[in-house]
Every structure is written in structure tokens, then in C-alpha cells.
């Protein structure tokens, strides 16, 4: 098979790494890819947002399966535009991807079908939103409706902070059209966890759960980022809870989408918070998470391409998906200054003496013409490690991080620490 992965993050590097291990695959392409995917696949210099060029390239290369990594091309309808070509594509159609691309759509669906989520309202008028906000207690959550690269949610601990978030979204338009609508909702309290599932339109098979860290500094301090690390599995979220979420949230959402005329096929990422009333939805994503993918896929024993084809052809009910009992911890190494301003172009040094079961998944990194790998973004790479226990995996990843470095690198030192206390 020839497979094309679309995207250029650590998530896509992890996907390409796993897909490359399939005996089905003899040629692998990534568009646009990064320094890491260049070592295991052929990078194609086409942006993930250039859908016509991607489709033409897929046809020209006679691709047998397209795997869409990022949310932007999904929300722009790449799946819908690829299907008439006859090329199988893994990912939800544009209408189904609205579970991520429109928080208002997702919220209205959950309210209509009784799926547990926070109470609140959405607004298109700044004045109405501000009047409502003035009457609410803090902490309070302000969300931009559309895609904002994982940064469109503010958990405000003061009224002033909430007002600033509202102004930045609706008046200053820092997220563009994504802030034309906003949601203001109650702040839920509890431990957060991500549960991803493979969905073929009717059957849902959950993956192993994972936890990520969104704040840039230790102790969950500083601004939100795209994610500074993660681990799998969380000790507080076992098989019974996975079953509970499948029965009360994931399957009902898939059934609801079908009733609304939107067959959902691909990945459903459910961001959850474990409240005293039970698990509740924080967000949905229509694709693999980042950095969750980097700690989930190393635990997958079943051929990922087999699973993806079962999803595409509606045969997921015939699949038995197996996972390793090992723990996996991933730490993101970022450029100094991220998520604010940062410089790029620094050489990335990776030792050839990394421990077994340690992987480097590149994101903001590129190969220069002379072959040297240099930084090229905010989140530069993710270092992951597996171990028989969470402590073993955590000790291993932090033991190996000094052998991966670049000028000004920053990373959190408390990833998975709460699991080994």
C-alpha cells in the first residue's frame, strides 16, 4: 500500500512511525512533514491547508489511504473532497468534524441529547455576552466557538480576566472568525483525562486513556499551550470508567450524529473532567490529540492500518484491538519563550545512546540543506519512554532528556509526577 499522512506535527510523526511498521505499507508519504518524518517517509512540500494540491498529489501518486492529522483540513472538508476520487480517507467529513470546529454545535448537540456537560450559554453579541458575564460567579470559562490551535479557552479566576478574554475574542479578534461566537459556561472541578476512540459510524472502540498538561510551566502555571506532555494510563481512570464513558457519552454522541444525518467515521477525542456528578465533557476533537498520540500509539499492539481500514469500510465491529500493559510518558521540549515569541534555527542534538523504548517525535523541526536538523517552531519535539510501571517510564524519559537538546530548550519537569507520589 501507499499511504499519505497529512500534517507536520509530532502527532503526524507518531502516526507515520506507527503506520511505517505495518507490513501492508511499502511506501509512505507525509505532507508537508518535518525533520522526523523525513527519516521514515518521503516528505512532500505541500501545506496541509492546500487541499486541491493535496488531492492532485494523492491521485498522481496512486495513494491507497490518506490519513488526515490536523483539525484545519478536516474542518475545511478535505474528506468530502477526497471521496469522489475513490481514494480511501481516514477522518470525519466536514459536517461531522463540527464537533470540534464549532463548540456551539457540539454544545447544542449535547444539550439536545442529554450528554453531560457544563451549563452555560453562547453569544454572538459582545454586549449580551458581557451583560451575562457580569451576572456570573467566578471562576468562569470563556470559549471561542471555532478553531484556535488549542488556545481558545480561558478559565478565568477573576471577572477582570474573563472580561479581557471576551474582549480579545469578540472585539480584538485574536482568533479571527473563531471568536465571532463565544460560549460562557460554569467552571467544572475535577481531574481531567482524554479518551480517544476509533469510530466507523456505528461502532466505537475506545483507546487507552491519557492525560496531558496544557500549561507551560510546572505546577500548571503560566499560559495555555498546545500541550507540554502527557502520560498513559492514568491510575484514576480504569476499565469500568472507560466503559461508563463509552455508554454515557461516546456512543450517545455517535448515535446523535447519525440521527442528525452526520455519519461519524475516524477518531473522536473526548476531553473529560471527573466531577462529583460523574464524567462530563469539556471538549470534543475530531482527530488524534497532541501530545496524547505520542503516548498512546507506543502502547498499540494491533496494526494501525488494519484499524484505519476497518473504520473507513465500516467493519470496526470485527476488529479486536490489543494494547500493551506498559506505561508511557511523553515530555514536550519547546523553544524558549513559547507560547509567546521565540527564535528558531538552533541545531537539535540527539544522542545515539538513547535507552530502548525511548522515541523522539519531532514537530517544530526541519532539516537544512546540509542535513542538519534545526528548530522551526514553538513545540519542537516530544521525548517518550515506555516502562513496566509509570515510575519506570517517567524515570526513563527524564534520564534521556539531557541527551536531546538545543539552545534555550524548555520543558516541564513534573509530567506524570502525580502518578508516582
C-alpha positions in Angstrom: 0.0 0.0 0.0 0.9 3.6 -0.5 -0.2 5.8 2.5 -0.2 9.6 2.7 -0.3 11.3 6.1 -1.3 14.9 6.2 0.3 17.2 8.8 3.7 18.3 10.2 3.5 17.9 14.0 4.7 15.4 16.5 1.3 13.7 16.2 1.9 13.1 12.5 5.4 11.9 13.1 4.0 9.4 15.6 1.3 8.4 13.2 3.9 7.9 10.4 6.1 5.9 12.7 3.3 3.5 13.6 2.0 3.3 10.0 5.5 2.5 8.8 5.6 -0.6 11.0 2.6 -2.1 9.1 3.5 -5.0 6.7 0.8 -3.6 4.5 2.7 -0.4 3.8 5.5 -0.3 1.2 5.5 3.5 0.5 4.8 6.2 3.0 4.4 10.0 2.3 3.9 12.9 4.6 2.7 16.4 3.6 4.3 18.6 4.5 6.1 16.6 7.2 9.0 17.6 9.3 12.6 16.6 10.1 11.5 13.4 11.9 9.1 12.1 9.2 11.9 12.7 6.6 13.8 9.8 8.1 10.9 7.3 7.8 8.9 8.6 4.8 9.1 10.9 1.8 8.1 14.4 2.7 6.0 16.3 0.2 6.2 20.1 0.2 2.5 20.8 0.3 0.8 22.6 3.1 -1.9 20.7 5.0 -4.3 23.7 4.1 -3.7 23.4 0.3 -6.5 20.8 -0.3 -6.6 21.0 -4.1 -2.8 20.4 -4.3 -3.0 17.5 -1.8 -5.8 15.8 -3.7 -3.9 16.2 -7.0 -0.7 14.7 -5.4 -2.7 11.8 -3.9 -4.1 11.0 -7.3 -0.8 11.4 -9.0 1.0 9.1 -6.5 -1.9 6.5 -6.7 -2.3 6.7 -2.9 -4.3 3.8 -1.3 -5.0 5.6 2.0 -5.0 9.2 3.2 -4.7 9.8 6.9 -5.6 13.4 8.0 -3.8 14.5 11.1 -4.7 18.2 11.9 -8.1 19.7 12.5 -8.0 22.5 10.0 -8.2 20.4 6.8 -10.9 18.3 8.3 -13.0 21.4 9.1 -12.3 22.7 5.6 -13.8 19.5 4.1 -10.8 17.6 2.8 -12.6 14.2 3.4 -15.6 15.3 1.4 -13.4 16.5 -1.5 -11.3 13.3 -1.5 -14.2 10.8 -1.5 -15.2 11.5 -5.1 -11.7 10.5 -6.2 -12.2 7.0 -4.8 -9.2 7.3 -2.6 -9.9 5.9 0.9 -9.5 8.6 3.6 -9.3 8.3 7.4 -11.1 11.1 9.1 -14.6 12.6 9.6 -16.5 14.5 6.9 -16.8 18.3 7.3 -20.2 18.2 8.9 -19.2 15.6 11.4 -15.9 17.5 12.2 -18.1 20.3 13.5 -17.9 18.5 16.9 -14.5 20.2 17.0 -14.7 23.1 14.7 -17.8 24.6 16.4 -18.0 24.4 20.2 -21.6 25.9 19.8 -22.6 23.0 17.6 -21.2 20.4 20.0 -22.8 22.1 23.0 -26.2 22.2 21.3 -25.9 18.6 20.3 -25.0 17.6 23.9 -27.9 19.6 25.3 -30.4 18.1 22.9 -29.4 14.5 23.6 -28.7 14.8 27.3 -25.0 14.3 27.2 -23.3 15.5 30.4 -21.5 18.9 30.0 -21.2 22.2 31.8 -24.2 24.7 32.0 -23.9 28.0 30.1 -24.9 30.0 27.0 -23.4 31.1 23.7 -23.4 34.6 22.3 -22.8 36.4 19.0 -23.1 39.9 20.6 -20.3 41.3 22.8 -22.8 43.4 24.8 -25.1 40.5 25.5 -22.1 38.3 26.4 -20.7 41.0 28.7 -24.1 41.5 30.4 -24.4 37.8 31.1 -20.8 37.5 32.3 -21.4 40.3 34.8 -24.1 38.2 36.5 -22.0 35.1 36.8 -19.8 33.9 39.6 -16.1 33.2 39.1 -14.2 31.1 38.2 -15.9 31.1 34.8 -14.9 29.7 31.4 -14.9 31.7 28.2 -14.5 29.7 24.9 -14.1 30.8 21.3 -16.5 28.9 19.1 -14.1 28.0 16.3 -10.7 26.5 15.9 -7.9 28.4 17.8 -5.0 26.0 17.8 -5.9 24.7 21.3 -5.7 28.2 22.8 -9.3 29.4 22.5 -10.4 28.6 26.1 -9.8 30.8 29.1 -10.5 29.6 32.6 -10.9 32.9 34.3 -10.3 33.1 38.1 -11.5 36.8 38.2 -14.1 38.8 36.5 -11.4 41.1 35.1 -9.7 38.1 33.4 -13.0 36.9 32.0 -13.7 40.3 30.5 -10.2 40.5 29.0 -10.8 37.1 27.3 -14.1 38.2 26.0 -12.7 41.4 24.6 -9.8 39.6 23.0 -12.0 37.1 21.3 -15.0 39.2 20.2 -13.6 42.7 19.9 -9.9 42.3 19.2 -10.5 39.2 17.1 -7.2 37.5 18.2 -8.7 34.2 16.9 -10.3 35.7 13.8 -13.7 34.4 12.8 -13.3 31.7 15.5 -14.3 34.3 18.1 -17.5 35.5 16.2 -19.4 33.3 18.7 -18.4 32.6 22.3 -19.5 30.3 25.0 -19.6 31.3 28.6 -20.1 28.4 30.9 -19.6 27.2 34.5 -16.2 26.1 35.7 -16.2 22.4 36.4 -13.8 20.9 39.0 -12.1 17.5 39.0 -9.3 15.6 37.3 -9.1 15.8 33.6 -8.5 12.9 31.2 -8.6 12.3 27.4 -10.3 9.3 26.0 -10.0 8.8 22.2 -12.0 6.2 20.3 -12.0 4.7 16.8 -15.4 5.3 15.2 -16.7 3.7 12.0 -20.2 5.4 12.0 -21.9 2.9 14.3 -19.2 1.1 16.3 -16.9 2.8 18.8 -13.8 1.2 20.3 -12.0 3.3 22.9 -8.3 3.6 23.1 -6.3 3.5 26.3 -6.8 6.8 28.2 -4.2 9.5 28.6 -3.7 12.8 30.5 -2.0 15.9 29.0 -0.5 19.1 30.5 -1.7 22.3 28.9 0.1 25.0 31.0 3.6 25.9 30.0 5.3 25.7 33.5 5.5 23.2 36.3 2.6 23.1 38.7 0.2 24.0 35.9 1.3 27.6 35.9 1.6 30.1 33.1 -0.3 30.4 29.8 -2.1 27.6 28.0 -0.1 25.9 25.2 -0.9 23.2 22.6 0.3 20.7 25.2 3.6 20.2 27.2 3.5 16.5 27.7 1.3 13.6 28.8 1.1 10.0 30.0 -0.9 6.8 29.7 -2.6 5.3 31.6 -3.9 7.4 34.4 -4.3 5.4 37.6 -7.7 7.0 38.4 -9.4 6.0 35.2 -9.7 2.3 34.8 -11.7 -0.1 32.7 -15.0 0.5 34.5 -14.8 4.2 33.9 -13.9 3.7 30.2 -17.0 1.5 29.9 -19.1 4.2 31.6 -17.9 7.0 29.3 -18.4 4.8 26.2 -22.0 4.1 27.3 -23.0 7.6 28.5 -21.0 9.9 26.2 -19.2 8.4 23.2 -21.8 6.0 21.9 -24.7 8.5 22.5 -22.7 11.2 20.6 -22.2 8.9 17.6 -25.8 7.9 17.7 -26.9 11.5 17.9 -24.7 12.5 15.0 -26.2 9.7 12.9 -29.8 10.9 13.8 -28.8 14.4 12.7 -27.6 13.0 9.4 -23.9 13.1 10.1 -22.2 9.7 9.8 -19.1 10.0 12.0 -16.0 8.0 10.9 -12.5 8.5 12.2 -11.3 9.5 15.6 -13.4 11.0 18.3 -11.3 12.7 21.1 -13.3 13.3 24.2 -11.8 15.7 26.8 -13.3 14.8 30.1 -13.4 16.1 33.7 -14.2 13.8 36.5 -16.7 15.7 38.7 -18.5 14.7 41.8 -21.5 14.1 39.5 -19.5 11.8 37.2 -17.6 12.3 34.0 -18.6 15.4 32.0 -17.4 16.6 28.6 -15.0 19.5 28.3 -14.4 19.3 24.6 -14.5 17.1 21.5 -11.8 16.9 18.9 -12.3 15.3 15.5 -8.8 13.8 15.3 -5.9 12.3 17.3 -4.7 14.6 20.1 -1.3 16.1 20.5 0.6 15.2 22.8 -1.7 12.3 23.6 -1.0 10.4 20.4 2.7 10.3 21.2 2.0 8.3 24.5 -0.9 6.2 23.2 0.4 4.8 19.9 3.6 3.3 21.5 1.1 1.1 23.5 -0.8 -0.1 20.5 -0.1 -3.7 19.5 -2.6 -4.1 16.7 -1.7 -2.9 13.2 -2.9 0.7 13.0 -3.5 0.5 9.2 -5.8 -2.5 9.7 -7.8 -0.5 12.2 -8.0 2.5 9.9 -9.2 0.4 7.0 -11.9 -1.2 9.3 -13.0 2.3 10.2 -13.1 3.5 6.5 -15.1 0.5 5.4 -17.5 0.3 8.4 -16.1 -3.0 9.7 -14.8 -2.0 13.1 -17.1 -4.4 14.9 -14.9 -7.3 13.5 -11.7 -5.8 15.0 -10.0 -6.9 18.2 -7.7 -4.1 19.3 -4.9 -5.0 21.7 -2.8 -2.7 23.9 0.4 -3.1 25.8 0.2 -3.0 29.6 3.2 -0.8 29.7 3.0 2.8 30.8 4.2 5.6 28.5 5.3 9.1 29.4 5.9 12.0 26.9 7.7 15.3 27.6 7.5 18.2 25.1 10.7 20.2 24.6 9.8 23.7 23.5 11.6 26.8 22.3 12.4 29.4 24.9 9.6 31.9 25.0 6.9 29.6 23.8 3.9 30.1 23.7 4.9 33.7 23.2 7.7 34.9 20.9 10.6 32.6 20.3 13.6 32.3 18.0 14.3 29.3 15.6 17.1 27.8 13.7 19.0 26.3 16.6 20.7 22.9 15.9 19.0 19.9 17.7 21.4 17.4 19.1 20.2 13.8 19.7 22.5 11.2 21.2 22.8 7.8 19.6 22.8 6.2 23.0 19.2 6.7 24.0 17.6 3.9 26.0 15.4 1.2 24.5 11.8 2.2 24.2 12.6 5.9 24.0 11.3 7.7 21.0 11.7 11.2 19.6 8.7 12.6 17.8 9.6 15.8 16.0 7.2 18.8 15.5 8.8 22.2 15.0 11.9 20.9 13.4 13.3 21.0 9.9 16.3 19.6 8.0 18.6 22.2 6.5 20.1 21.7 3.0 23.3 20.5 4.7 21.3 17.8 6.6 21.5 19.4 10.0 18.2 19.3 12.0 17.2 22.7 13.5 14.3 24.1 15.5 11.5 25.6 13.4 8.6 26.1 15.8 7.4 26.5 19.4 6.9 22.9 20.4 10.0 21.4 18.9 9.7 17.7 19.8 8.3 15.1 22.2 10.5 12.6 24.0 8.6 9.5 25.1 9.5 6.4 27.1 7.8 3.2 27.9 8.2 1.2 31.1 6.6 -1.7 33.0 5.4 0.9 35.6 4.7 4.6 35.4 7.7 5.3 37.6 10.0 3.3 35.3 8.6 5.2 32.2 8.9 8.5 33.9 12.4 7.9 35.2 13.5 6.7 31.8 12.2 9.7 29.9 13.8 12.3 32.2 17.0 10.3 32.3 17.2 10.5 28.5 16.1 14.1 28.0 19.7 15.5 28.7 20.8 13.6 25.6 18.3 15.6 23.5 19.0 19.3 23.5 19.0 22.7 21.6 19.8 26.2 22.7 17.1 27.6 25.0 15.1 24.4 25.3 12.3 24.4 27.9 10.3 21.5 29.3 8.2 20.7 32.3 9.8 18.5 34.9 6.6 17.3 36.6 5.0 15.3 33.8 3.3 12.2 35.4 4.7 13.1 38.8 1.3 12.8 40.4 1.1 9.2 39.4 4.3 8.1 41.2 3.9 10.0 44.5 
